[in-house]
Amino acid sequence: MNTPPQADLLAEIARLQAREQQLKHLLNSARDAVLGITAQGRVIEWNLGAEQLLGWTAEQALGQPLAELIIPQEFREAHTRGLNRYLATQQSTMLNRMIEVEALRKDGTRMPVELSVWPILSDEGVSFGAILRDISERKRLEQQLAATLQERETILNSSVVGIVFLTAAGRFRWANPAMLALFRNDPAQPLHSMEQVYTSREQYLRVGGDVAAAIARGEVYRAELPMRRLDNQHIWVSLSGQAVSPRDLGEGTVWTVLDITERKQAEEDTRHALAQQKELNEMRARFVAMISHEFRTPLATIFSSAELLDDYGHDFPEQERHEVLGLIKGAVARMNAMVDQVLLTSQFDAGGFRCGPAPLPFSELLTQLAEEMIRLDARSHALHCECTGLEQPRQADAQLVRHIVTNLLGNALKYSTQGSPVWLRARADGEHVQLEVQDQGIGIPATDLPRLFERFHRGANVGNVRGTGMGLHIVQECVALHAGRMEVISEETKGSTFRLWLHAPVVAT
């Protein structure tokens, strides 16, 4: 039995009504505003989301021009022109895409919305559907983010500390001005990798390994190390870095770099000052020990000799009186010599001694000094003086040469066994004169060689041999003033050779 046509029609109407209700329920469930608009721009659909977002009820909005409800006054004319252009040409730059615009609420306030409009073609003609989404919160967050980014840029650009973001490969993603200025960034030679500023490839790899290990432990890497600017100037920096993602280098690392060159220099200056103070204290202690030891003997000689003369001088034969007086004179002379050495050393320290070259007959001076030392030598050494190629006068400071030769010969005679040979040799060597003093004495222990020219330092093997420890220091200062150099060859128990070169050109004729 066939269903009557009227019953079919009623069933179809009921089905369509049910579907329409479903669609209305779907539209009203949407959080966004969903609108329907005629070709003339009047509202034909206004869901619950539109009521909540825009303030107009569906009853108030239906049939009203959309432009008067939600479009700000200054944009209404453009809206009308765009609508008419589409109806005439079917072309529009606004349809079928998401755009950001401002929409009016019923209370007159404005809000940013994301708008999508599309045409609906039917047998009845053209109409339009639209969705509006409130993006006020997103815009607020975007503004907040922009402000935060601006603050970050301001902080980075005004910071005196270098800050850099490195990729996992160690390349610069960005760097602040302080970082670029610190390493002397130059457009002709741009700074693009930290490897450029390490002092060596080895240092770069070593630090890279330490950084990876620290970040794998979830720690911040911190170190103070030398680096090299792009102009090849070396500096000290305090380096601190950590991964963007904890324990992972993949997303890159952020670093702060602070120039601590001045601080390091201050620390080095402090260490140097402390070392100098320590050396001064040690030198003072050695000086006091030397004075107390070396002055005690001649003072005792003077005192005992004076007592002898005071108690028994009227009974002494003339010969014995002269001997006692000779002891006093010798002790005084020895003390004067020590005082002269101390004063001479003080002159060197104060910069009060200068080299004054003048025409000097080297052979005559050296022969004279050798004869003086022989007369003063109480142990009868065989002193040999040899001069080669020094017939013409040389430009030299006679006083400095005297100090050099007398101190070196004095030590050679003092630390050699009685009657053993001592050599004083001199020869021409271009614009220099080479002097050499050689003995077969006690020699110098290897442990004493590094400190040989320190003031008041004496070798560990000198025993009871008298000395102040200032002679070789005076020699070193005199050689330096004469623009010369010196070398020492010595072995304990086998003697010493002091060889030096003094700048002493031949006097022009």
QUISUL-V82437 format. One record per residue. N is the residue number from 1. RES is the residue in three letters. SS is DSSP state (H for helix, E for strand, - for the rest). PSI is psi in whole degrees, 0 to 359 (none if undefined). D_CENTER is the distance of its C-alpha to the mean C-alpha in Angstrom with 1 decimal. Layout:
n: [N & N]
res: [RES & RES]
ss: [SS & SS]
psi: [PSI & PSI]
d_center: [D_CENTER & D_CENTER]
//
This chain:
n: [1 & 2 & 3 & 4 & 5 & 6 & 7 & 8 & 9 & 10 & 11 & 12 & 13 & 14 & 15 & 16 & 17 & 18 & 19 & 20 & 21 & 22 & 23 & 24 & 25 & 26 & 27 & 28 & 29 & 30 & 31 & 32 & 33 & 34 & 35 & 36 & 37 & 38 & 39 & 40 & 41 & 42 & 43 & 44 & 45 & 46 & 47 & 48 & 49 & 50 & 51 & 52 & 53 & 54 & 55 & 56 & 57 & 58 & 59 & 60 & 61 & 62 & 63 & 64 & 65 & 66 & 67 & 68 & 69 & 70 & 71 & 72 & 73 & 74 & 75 & 76 & 77 & 78 & 79 & 80 & 81 & 82 & 83 & 84 & 85 & 86 & 87 & 88 & 89 & 90 & 91 & 92 & 93 & 94 & 95 & 96 & 97 & 98 & 99 & 100 & 101 & 102 & 103 & 104 & 105 & 106 & 107 & 108 & 109 & 110 & 111 & 112 & 113 & 114 & 115 & 116 & 117 & 118 & 119 & 120 & 121 & 122 & 123 & 124 & 125 & 126 & 127 & 128 & 129 & 130 & 131 & 132 & 133 & 134 & 135 & 136 & 137 & 138 & 139 & 140 & 141 & 142 & 143 & 144 & 145 & 146 & 147 & 148 & 149 & 150 & 151 & 152 & 153 & 154 & 155 & 156 & 157 & 158 & 159 & 160 & 161 & 162 & 163 & 164 & 165 & 166 & 167 & 168 & 169 & 170 & 171 & 172 & 173 & 174 & 175 & 176 & 177 & 178 & 179 & 180 & 181 & 182 & 183 & 184 & 185 & 186 & 187 & 188 & 189 & 190 & 191 & 192 & 193 & 194 & 195 & 196 & 197 & 198 & 199 & 200 & 201 & 202 & 203 & 204 & 205 & 206 & 207 & 208 & 209 & 210 & 211 & 212 & 213 & 214 & 215 & 216 & 217 & 218 & 219 & 220 & 221 & 222 & 223 & 224 & 225 & 226 & 227 & 228 & 229 & 230 & 231 & 232 & 233 & 234 & 235 & 236 & 237 & 238 & 239 & 240 & 241 & 242 & 243 & 244 & 245 & 246 & 247 & 248 & 249 & 250 & 251 & 252 & 253 & 254 & 255 & 256 & 257 & 258 & 259 & 260 & 261 & 262 & 263 & 264 & 265 & 266 & 267 & 268 & 269 & 270 & 271 & 272 & 273 & 274 & 275 & 276 & 277 & 278 & 279 & 280 & 281 & 282 & 283 & 284 & 285 & 286 & 287 & 288 & 289 & 290 & 291 & 292 & 293 & 294 & 295 & 296 & 297 & 298 & 299 & 300 & 301 & 302 & 303 & 304 & 305 & 306 & 307 & 308 & 309 & 310 & 311 & 312 & 313 & 314 & 315 & 316 & 317 & 318 & 319 & 320 & 321 & 322 & 323 & 324 & 325 & 326 & 327 & 328 & 329 & 330 & 331 & 332 & 333 & 334 & 335 & 336 & 337 & 338 & 339 & 340 & 341 & 342 & 343 & 344 & 345 & 346 & 347 & 348 & 349 & 350 & 351 & 352 & 353 & 354 & 355 & 356 & 357 & 358 & 359 & 360 & 361 & 362 & 363 & 364 & 365 & 366 & 367 & 368 & 369 & 370 & 371 & 372 & 373 & 374 & 375 & 376 & 377 & 378 & 379 & 380 & 381 & 382 & 383 & 384 & 385 & 386 & 387 & 388 & 389 & 390 & 391 & 392 & 393 & 394 & 395 & 396 & 397 & 398 & 399 & 400 & 401 & 402 & 403 & 404 & 405 & 406 & 407 & 408 & 409 & 410 & 411 & 412 & 413 & 414 & 415 & 416 & 417 & 418 & 419 & 420 & 421 & 422 & 423 & 424 & 425 & 426 & 427 & 428 & 429 & 430 & 431 & 432 & 433 & 434 & 435 & 436 & 437 & 438 & 439 & 440 & 441 & 442 & 443 & 444 & 445 & 446 & 447 & 448 & 449 & 450 & 451 & 452 & 453 & 454 & 455 & 456 & 457 & 458 & 459 & 460 & 461 & 462 & 463 & 464 & 465 & 466 & 467 & 468 & 469 & 470 & 471 & 472 & 473 & 474 & 475 & 476 & 477 & 478 & 479 & 480 & 481 & 482 & 483 & 484 & 485 & 486 & 487 & 488 & 489 & 490 & 491 & 492 & 493 & 494 & 495 & 496 & 497 & 498 & 499 & 500 & 501 & 502 & 503 & 504 & 505 & 506 & 507 & 508 & 509]
res: [MET & ASN & THR & PRO & PRO & GLN & ALA & ASP & LEU & LEU & ALA & GLU & ILE & ALA & ARG & LEU & GLN & ALA & ARG & GLU & GLN & GLN & LEU & LYS & HIS & LEU & LEU & ASN & SER & ALA & ARG & ASP & ALA & VAL & LEU & GLY & ILE & THR & ALA & GLN & GLY & ARG & VAL & ILE & GLU & TRP & ASN & LEU & GLY & ALA & GLU & GLN & LEU & LEU & GLY & TRP & THR & ALA & GLU & GLN & ALA & LEU & GLY & GLN & PRO & LEU & ALA & GLU & LEU & ILE & ILE & PRO & GLN & GLU & PHE & ARG & GLU & ALA & HIS & THR & ARG & GLY & LEU & ASN & ARG & TYR & LEU & ALA & THR & GLN & GLN & SER & THR & MET & LEU & ASN & ARG & MET & ILE & GLU & VAL & GLU & ALA & LEU & ARG & LYS & ASP & GLY & THR & ARG & MET & PRO & VAL & GLU & LEU & SER & VAL & TRP & PRO & ILE & LEU & SER & ASP & GLU & GLY & VAL & SER & PHE & GLY & ALA & ILE & LEU & ARG & ASP & ILE & SER & GLU & ARG & LYS & ARG & LEU & GLU & GLN & GLN & LEU & ALA & ALA & THR & LEU & GLN & GLU & ARG & GLU & THR & ILE & LEU & ASN & SER & SER & VAL & VAL & GLY & ILE & VAL & PHE & LEU & THR & ALA & ALA & GLY & ARG & PHE & ARG & TRP & ALA & ASN & PRO & ALA & MET & LEU & ALA & LEU & PHE & ARG & ASN & ASP & PRO & ALA & GLN & PRO & LEU & HIS & SER & MET & GLU & GLN & VAL & TYR & THR & SER & ARG & GLU & GLN & TYR & LEU & ARG & VAL & GLY & GLY & ASP & VAL & ALA & ALA & ALA & ILE & ALA & ARG & GLY & GLU & VAL & TYR & ARG & ALA & GLU & LEU & PRO & MET & ARG & ARG & LEU & ASP & ASN & GLN & HIS & ILE & TRP & VAL & SER & LEU & SER & GLY & GLN & ALA & VAL & SER & PRO & ARG & ASP & LEU & GLY & GLU & GLY & THR & VAL & TRP & THR & VAL & LEU & ASP & ILE & THR & GLU & ARG & LYS & GLN & ALA & GLU & GLU & ASP & THR & ARG & HIS & ALA & LEU & ALA & GLN & GLN & LYS & GLU & LEU & ASN & GLU & MET & ARG & ALA & ARG & PHE & VAL & ALA & MET & ILE & SER & HIS & GLU & PHE & ARG & THR & PRO & LEU & ALA & THR & ILE & PHE & SER & SER & ALA & GLU & LEU & LEU & ASP & ASP & TYR & GLY & HIS & ASP & PHE & PRO & GLU & GLN & GLU & ARG & HIS & GLU & VAL & LEU & GLY & LEU & ILE & LYS & GLY & ALA & VAL & ALA & ARG & MET & ASN & ALA & MET & VAL & ASP & GLN & VAL & LEU & LEU & THR & SER & GLN & PHE & ASP & ALA & GLY & GLY & PHE & ARG & CYS & GLY & PRO & ALA & PRO & LEU & PRO & PHE & SER & GLU & LEU & LEU & THR & GLN & LEU & ALA & GLU & GLU & MET & ILE & ARG & LEU & ASP & ALA & ARG & SER & HIS & ALA & LEU & HIS & CYS & GLU & CYS & THR & GLY & LEU & GLU & GLN & PRO & ARG & GLN & ALA & ASP & ALA & GLN & LEU & VAL & ARG & HIS & ILE & VAL & THR & ASN & LEU & LEU & GLY & ASN & ALA & LEU & LYS & TYR & SER & THR & GLN & GLY & SER & PRO & VAL & TRP & LEU & ARG & ALA & ARG & ALA & ASP & GLY & GLU & HIS & VAL & GLN & LEU & GLU & VAL & GLN & ASP & GLN & GLY & ILE & GLY & ILE & PRO & ALA & THR & ASP & LEU & PRO & ARG & LEU & PHE & GLU & ARG & PHE & HIS & ARG & GLY & ALA & ASN & VAL & GLY & ASN & VAL & ARG & GLY & THR & GLY & MET & GLY & LEU & HIS & ILE & VAL & GLN & GLU & CYS & VAL & ALA & LEU & HIS & ALA & GLY & ARG & MET & GLU & VAL & ILE & SER & GLU & GLU & THR & LYS & GLY & SER & THR & PHE & ARG & LEU & TRP & LEU & HIS & ALA & PRO & VAL & VAL & ALA & THR]
ss: [- & - & - & - & H & H & H & H & H & H & H & H & H & H & H & H & H & H & H & H & H & H & H & H & H & H & H & H & H & - & - & - & E & E & E & E & E & E & - & - & - & E & E & E & E & E & - & H & H & H & H & H & H & H & - & - & - & H & H & H & H & - & - & - & E & H & H & H & H & H & - & - & H & H & H & H & H & H & H & H & H & H & H & H & H & H & H & H & H & - & - & - & - & - & E & - & - & E & E & E & E & E & E & E & - & - & - & - & - & E & E & E & E & E & E & E & E & E & E & E & E & E & - & - & E & E & E & E & E & E & E & E & E & E & - & H & H & H & H & H & H & H & H & H & H & H & H & H & H & H & H & H & H & H & H & H & H & H & - & - & - & E & E & E & E & E & - & - & - & - & E & E & E & E & E & - & H & H & H & H & H & H & - & - & - & E & - & - & E & - & - & - & E & H & H & H & H & E & - & - & H & H & H & H & H & H & H & H & H & H & H & H & H & H & H & H & - & - & - & - & E & E & E & E & E & E & E & E & - & - & - & - & - & E & E & E & E & E & E & E & E & E & E & E & E & - & - & E & E & E & E & E & E & E & E & E & E & E & E & - & H & H & H & H & H & H & H & H & H & H & H & H & H & H & H & H & H & H & H & H & H & H & H & H & H & H & H & H & H & H & H & H & H & H & H & H & H & H & H & H & H & H & H & H & H & H & H & H & H & H & H & H & H & H & H & - & - & H & H & H & H & H & H & H & H & H & H & H & H & H & H & H & H & H & H & H & H & H & H & H & H & H & H & H & H & H & H & H & H & - & - & - & - & - & - & - & - & E & E & E & - & H & H & H & H & H & H & H & H & H & H & H & H & H & H & H & - & - & - & - & - & E & E & E & E & E & E & E & - & - & - & - & - & E & E & E & - & H & H & H & H & H & H & H & H & H & H & H & H & H & H & H & H & H & - & - & - & - & - & - & E & E & E & E & E & E & E & E & E & - & - & E & E & E & E & E & E & E & E & - & - & - & - & - & - & H & H & H & H & - & - & - & - & - & - & - & - & - & - & - & - & - & - & - & - & - & - & - & - & - & H & H & H & H & H & H & H & H & H & H & H & - & - & - & E & E & E & E & E & E & E & - & - & - & E & E & E & E & E & E & E & E & E & - & - & E & - & - & -]
psi: [125 & 144 & 136 & 144 & 323 & 323 & 322 & 320 & 317 & 321 & 319 & 319 & 317 & 320 & 318 & 320 & 320 & 319 & 321 & 320 & 320 & 317 & 318 & 320 & 320 & 316 & 319 & 341 & 342 & 138 & 337 & 160 & 127 & 124 & 151 & 139 & 140 & 172 & 338 & 0 & 17 & 149 & 129 & 354 & 136 & 99 & 175 & 325 & 324 & 321 & 313 & 324 & 317 & 346 & 343 & 138 & 163 & 321 & 319 & 329 & 325 & 131 & 351 & 150 & 128 & 323 & 323 & 341 & 313 & 352 & 126 & 149 & 317 & 348 & 358 & 318 & 318 & 324 & 316 & 316 & 318 & 319 & 313 & 322 & 321 & 316 & 329 & 326 & 350 & 27 & 137 & 145 & 357 & 340 & 154 & 35 & 159 & 126 & 160 & 125 & 176 & 141 & 150 & 141 & 170 & 325 & 5 & 353 & 156 & 154 & 148 & 136 & 155 & 125 & 135 & 125 & 137 & 150 & 149 & 116 & 130 & 178 & 338 & 355 & 204 & 135 & 178 & 143 & 150 & 145 & 132 & 132 & 128 & 121 & 26 & 315 & 319 & 318 & 322 & 318 & 323 & 319 & 320 & 319 & 318 & 320 & 320 & 317 & 321 & 319 & 317 & 317 & 319 & 316 & 313 & 317 & 334 & 353 & 140 & 353 & 135 & 131 & 134 & 144 & 121 & 141 & 172 & 336 & 2 & 13 & 155 & 126 & 316 & 160 & 143 & 166 & 323 & 324 & 315 & 321 & 323 & 319 & 16 & 52 & 137 & 130 & 330 & 339 & 73 & 149 & 117 & 355 & 144 & 337 & 334 & 336 & 2 & 154 & 339 & 164 & 322 & 317 & 318 & 314 & 320 & 313 & 321 & 320 & 318 & 321 & 312 & 319 & 318 & 316 & 326 & 332 & 0 & 24 & 160 & 133 & 128 & 138 & 156 & 124 & 158 & 145 & 173 & 124 & 168 & 341 & 13 & 10 & 133 & 139 & 167 & 138 & 153 & 119 & 132 & 130 & 153 & 159 & 148 & 317 & 126 & 134 & 18 & 121 & 353 & 321 & 357 & 178 & 152 & 134 & 146 & 139 & 120 & 131 & 116 & 25 & 315 & 319 & 317 & 321 & 320 & 319 & 318 & 320 & 321 & 315 & 319 & 318 & 319 & 320 & 320 & 319 & 319 & 316 & 320 & 319 & 317 & 319 & 321 & 319 & 318 & 322 & 315 & 317 & 319 & 314 & 314 & 327 & 310 & 330 & 336 & 319 & 308 & 326 & 320 & 321 & 313 & 315 & 313 & 322 & 321 & 322 & 319 & 314 & 323 & 320 & 320 & 7 & 326 & 342 & 349 & 139 & 160 & 319 & 315 & 324 & 317 & 325 & 316 & 316 & 324 & 323 & 318 & 314 & 319 & 318 & 319 & 318 & 320 & 317 & 320 & 320 & 319 & 318 & 319 & 321 & 318 & 315 & 321 & 317 & 320 & 322 & 318 & 314 & 323 & 358 & 21 & 6 & 132 & 156 & 122 & 82 & 142 & 159 & 124 & 123 & 96 & 312 & 315 & 315 & 315 & 320 & 318 & 315 & 321 & 317 & 321 & 317 & 325 & 318 & 327 & 349 & 115 & 355 & 9 & 54 & 158 & 98 & 118 & 129 & 122 & 128 & 133 & 126 & 22 & 35 & 326 & 147 & 150 & 152 & 110 & 164 & 110 & 323 & 318 & 317 & 320 & 313 & 317 & 307 & 315 & 323 & 317 & 316 & 321 & 316 & 318 & 317 & 322 & 324 & 18 & 150 & 156 & 133 & 355 & 156 & 148 & 136 & 136 & 112 & 145 & 140 & 155 & 140 & 75 & 234 & 5 & 160 & 126 & 124 & 144 & 129 & 123 & 139 & 173 & 41 & 212 & 345 & 180 & 126 & 145 & 327 & 339 & 344 & 317 & 336 & 18 & 325 & 11 & 145 & 137 & 7 & 134 & 148 & 154 & 345 & 16 & 340 & 229 & 10 & 130 & 150 & 156 & 344 & 17 & 344 & 310 & 329 & 319 & 318 & 313 & 316 & 319 & 319 & 317 & 318 & 333 & 19 & 44 & 186 & 166 & 150 & 152 & 130 & 118 & 148 & 133 & 134 & 354 & 7 & 178 & 151 & 121 & 118 & 129 & 158 & 126 & 136 & 112 & 80 & 156 & 140 & 127 & 139 & none]
d_center: [102.6 & 100.4 & 98.3 & 99.6 & 97.4 & 97.1 & 95.6 & 93.0 & 92.1 & 91.7 & 89.5 & 87.3 & 87.0 & 86.1 & 83.5 & 82.0 & 82.0 & 80.3 & 77.6 & 77.2 & 76.7 & 74.1 & 72.3 & 72.5 & 71.3 & 68.4 & 67.5 & 67.8 & 65.5 & 62.7 & 60.0 & 59.6 & 62.2 & 64.6 & 66.9 & 69.8 & 70.8 & 73.8 & 73.7 & 74.5 & 71.4 & 73.3 & 72.1 & 74.1 & 71.7 & 69.6 & 68.2 & 67.3 & 63.6 & 64.5 & 66.4 & 63.5 & 60.8 & 62.8 & 65.3 & 68.5 & 71.0 & 72.5 & 75.8 & 74.2 & 72.2 & 74.7 & 76.5 & 74.1 & 72.1 & 68.6 & 67.1 & 68.6 & 67.4 & 63.7 & 62.6 & 61.2 & 63.5 & 61.3 & 61.1 & 64.8 & 66.0 & 63.4 & 64.4 & 68.0 & 67.4 & 65.3 & 68.1 & 70.8 & 68.9 & 68.6 & 72.3 & 73.2 & 70.8 & 69.4 & 66.0 & 63.2 & 59.4 & 59.4 & 61.3 & 60.2 & 56.5 & 54.3 & 53.4 & 51.9 & 54.2 & 55.2 & 58.4 & 60.7 & 61.9 & 65.4 & 64.0 & 62.4 & 58.8 & 56.6 & 54.4 & 52.3 & 54.0 & 53.6 & 56.9 & 58.6 & 62.1 & 64.3 & 67.9 & 70.8 & 73.7 & 77.1 & 80.8 & 80.7 & 78.0 & 74.4 & 72.5 & 68.9 & 66.8 & 63.5 & 60.9 & 58.7 & 55.8 & 54.2 & 50.4 & 49.8 & 47.5 & 45.6 & 45.2 & 44.1 & 41.4 & 40.4 & 40.1 & 38.2 & 35.8 & 35.5 & 34.7 & 32.1 & 30.5 & 30.7 & 29.1 & 26.3 & 25.8 & 25.8 & 23.3 & 21.0 & 21.5 & 21.2 & 18.1 & 15.1 & 13.1 & 12.7 & 15.5 & 16.8 & 19.9 & 19.9 & 23.2 & 24.1 & 23.5 & 19.9 & 20.9 & 20.1 & 23.1 & 21.6 & 18.5 & 18.4 & 18.0 & 14.7 & 13.2 & 14.9 & 14.0 & 10.2 & 10.6 & 13.6 & 16.3 & 19.5 & 23.0 & 23.7 & 20.7 & 20.1 & 17.3 & 19.3 & 17.6 & 14.3 & 15.3 & 14.7 & 10.9 & 10.7 & 10.7 & 14.3 & 17.2 & 17.4 & 13.9 & 14.9 & 18.2 & 17.2 & 14.9 & 17.7 & 20.2 & 18.5 & 18.2 & 21.9 & 23.0 & 21.5 & 23.0 & 26.3 & 26.5 & 26.0 & 22.8 & 19.6 & 16.7 & 13.7 & 10.9 & 7.5 & 6.2 & 4.7 & 5.9 & 8.2 & 9.7 & 13.4 & 14.0 & 12.4 & 9.8 & 6.8 & 3.3 & 0.8 & 3.7 & 7.2 & 9.6 & 13.3 & 16.2 & 19.9 & 22.9 & 25.2 & 28.1 & 27.7 & 27.5 & 27.7 & 25.2 & 28.0 & 27.6 & 23.8 & 20.8 & 19.0 & 15.3 & 13.3 & 9.6 & 8.2 & 5.7 & 5.4 & 4.5 & 8.3 & 9.0 & 7.5 & 9.5 & 12.3 & 12.4 & 12.6 & 15.2 & 17.0 & 17.3 & 18.4 & 20.9 & 22.2 & 22.6 & 24.4 & 26.5 & 27.4 & 28.3 & 30.3 & 32.1 & 32.9 & 34.1 & 36.1 & 37.7 & 38.5 & 39.9 & 42.1 & 43.3 & 44.1 & 45.9 & 47.9 & 48.8 & 49.4 & 51.1 & 53.3 & 55.3 & 56.3 & 56.9 & 59.2 & 61.0 & 61.6 & 62.7 & 65.1 & 66.4 & 67.1 & 68.9 & 71.1 & 72.0 & 72.6 & 74.8 & 76.5 & 75.8 & 79.4 & 80.7 & 78.2 & 79.6 & 78.0 & 76.1 & 74.5 & 73.6 & 71.8 & 69.9 & 68.7 & 67.7 & 65.9 & 63.8 & 62.8 & 61.9 & 59.9 & 58.0 & 57.3 & 56.1 & 53.7 & 52.3 & 52.0 & 50.2 & 47.6 & 47.2 & 46.8 & 44.0 & 42.1 & 42.7 & 41.6 & 38.3 & 37.8 & 38.4 & 35.7 & 33.2 & 34.2 & 34.1 & 37.8 & 38.8 & 38.9 & 40.2 & 43.5 & 44.9 & 48.6 & 51.3 & 51.6 & 54.2 & 52.1 & 55.1 & 57.0 & 54.2 & 53.3 & 57.0 & 57.4 & 54.4 & 55.7 & 59.2 & 57.8 & 55.9 & 59.1 & 61.1 & 58.7 & 58.4 & 60.6 & 60.1 & 61.7 & 59.0 & 59.8 & 57.4 & 57.3 & 55.9 & 55.5 & 54.4 & 54.2 & 54.0 & 53.4 & 56.7 & 55.2 & 53.3 & 49.5 & 47.0 & 45.6 & 45.3 & 48.2 & 46.9 & 43.6 & 45.6 & 48.0 & 45.3 & 43.8 & 47.2 & 48.8 & 45.9 & 45.7 & 49.5 & 49.8 & 47.6 & 49.4 & 52.7 & 51.7 & 50.2 & 52.9 & 56.3 & 59.3 & 60.8 & 57.9 & 56.9 & 53.9 & 52.9 & 51.5 & 50.9 & 49.8 & 49.7 & 48.7 & 45.7 & 45.4 & 43.8 & 43.0 & 45.2 & 44.6 & 45.6 & 46.2 & 47.5 & 48.7 & 50.4 & 51.8 & 50.8 & 48.9 & 45.7 & 42.1 & 40.9 & 37.9 & 36.0 & 36.5 & 35.3 & 31.6 & 32.6 & 35.5 & 34.6 & 33.3 & 35.6 & 38.4 & 37.5 & 40.6 & 41.2 & 42.4 & 45.6 & 46.9 & 49.3 & 51.5 & 50.9 & 50.1 & 46.8 & 44.1 & 41.0 & 40.2 & 42.0 & 39.4 & 36.6 & 38.9 & 39.5 & 35.8 & 35.3 & 38.4 & 37.4 & 34.0 & 35.9 & 38.2 & 35.4 & 36.3 & 35.1 & 36.6 & 37.1 & 38.8 & 40.9 & 42.4 & 43.9 & 45.4 & 49.2 & 49.2 & 48.1 & 45.3 & 44.7 & 42.5 & 42.0 & 40.4 & 40.3 & 40.7 & 40.5 & 44.1 & 45.6 & 49.4 & 50.9 & 52.1 & 55.9]
//
